Amino acid sequence: MNFKYAQFFLAPFFLSACATLNDPFEIFKSHAPSIETPQAINENRFIEEFSIKAKFSYSVDSKGGSGRLIWRYENNQDEIDIFSPFNNQIAKIIYSAKEKKIIDANGKVLSGDDFDHYIQTLFGKNISPDLFRHLITNHIERIKDLHKEDSQLNRATHFYNDEWKIVINAFKTQDKHTIPSKISISQGTFNFNFIVEEIINIAGK
């Protein structure tokens, strides 16, 4: 799916509010504050589940896009609510080993190739949720052929493989659990930035 088609396809979703999906902002009514840090407290702790509020932006050549999301991961399933920069909900992603589907702003369910195409319209490239989840949960060994670059911190922050260059610029810590809070990935002229604004819930070991 080319970039012009992607812009045309998403335009009505970014300009209109969603009435068919439940409001996920309810979970922000009370949660413990997190602290942003330049490095992780303990690189050997793993995250088993999390709920976060984040924003993203991407650019490819001279074009790009941005938005916000609420991401919940528990019981080996991702549930990601996607919003326009104006906080209008445009889609919900449900992703696990057993299923992957998107519910768009009109309630239409997309799966298979349609799922991959829609991900590309949202994020500028077909980026699997696995990539960011493995970084957030500190399971980077699950990212195929990933190499670490030298780091002075107690948790590696620069990675690369045949597909991506990855840089973690900051972390957020809550209840002694730490996740990357500023992640940048790039591939050629494509750049994607992911920033965690709030941690709602986090658990690990």
Secondary structure, DSSP 4 states (H G I P E B T S, - for coil): --HHHHHHHHHHHHHS--SSS--GGGGGSS----EEESS-S-TT--EEEEEEEEEEEEEETTEEEEEEEEEEEETTEEEEEEE-TT--EEEEEEEESS-EEEEETTS-EEETHHHHHHHHHHHSS---HHHHHHHHTT-GGGSTT-EEPP-SSSS--EEE-SS-EEEEEEEEEETTEEEEEEEEEEETTEEEEEEEEEEEEEEE-
